[in-house]
Amino acid sequence: MTELMIKPRLRWACRRGMLELDVLLAPFVEEGYDALSLQQKHDFERLLAADDPDLFSWFMGHGQSDDPALQALVTVILDRVRV
């Protein structure tokens, strides 16, 4: 699948049931996704497959993913917000 086909699919997947997640994930696809390595891009798609309560917990610092690659992406996304 080409990058042109992936971005719209990712934008749609970033529309979550929680506003807190929407404001983190949607801007990241537009502004940070292209800078990820190929492996990180695959991991980002796996991150988007996680349940909203888990994502909320990870992004709010109430818990961490058991998957180190997903937790690393949470950190990357949060670091972009803090800048």
PyMOL commands that set and color helices and strands:
alter all, ss='L'
color gray80, all
select helices_A, chain A and resi 3-13+19-31+33-35+38-48+52-60+68-82
alter helices_A, ss='H'
color red, helices_A
deselect
rebuild
show_as cartoon
